[in-house]
Amino acid sequence: MKNRQRLRRVTPERRLANLVSAVRAATRTGAGWTETAALVADQLRLHLPGPDILTAEQRDGDPAGYCSHLLHAEPDGSFSVTALVWRPGQVTPIHDHVTWCVFGVIQGAEHEERYVLLDDGWLEQGGVSVNAAGDVAGLAPPADIHRVRNVGAHTAISLHVYGTDISRLGSSVRSIYDLPVVAGLPGHDHMETADIEFFNRKY
């Protein structure tokens, strides 16, 4: 009888460690923000964990608002990994970021709206997308103004990789935009084509 190799279960801790190692390599290429985000997105697609990366209590969320759990902060401050938990109806303000961001949905779905800041101080809605479990996308300033919400009936969870030390800053948000919003004109978009394609890219 042939010996059968025993299959070893990959623990959530090991999956996180593998992701951190892959992201570390991607961030050490010396590339710019947009290219680094693309490289990190490739690695997140390969190493995207399941919801069990969080404890049952963490996965339950907070009725007061969406919540963030810091899973890793690189000692040199180059990146952080966090998990965001959204109960139904919870939403972010319209905001941008201090650096690049890559995110992957690991449970449920997230509704995302992106915006462009116009010269007159208004915001123009540049598009919407629904990111389901398994989808990975990224964004980098200046094409990074957006709002995220859970419009579903169940809790959504996403994993985010930010190109900064969230443990030191406390948040990836640079600015919150409390401005009037206008709908984008058909066939008209103020974002550069490359930025649009990158923002919408799902891996």
Buried (B, 14 or more C-beta within 10 A) or exposed (E): EEEEEEEEEEEBEEBBEBBBEBBBEBBEEEEEBBBBBBBBBBBBBEBBBEBEBBEEEBBEBEEEEBBBBEBBBBEEBBBBBBBBBBBBEBBBEBBBBBBBBBBBBBBBBBBBBBBBBEEEEBBBBBBEBEBEBEBBBBBBBEBBBBBBBBBBEEBBBBBBBBBBBBEEBEEBEBEEBEBEBBEBEEEEBBBEEEBBEBBEBBB
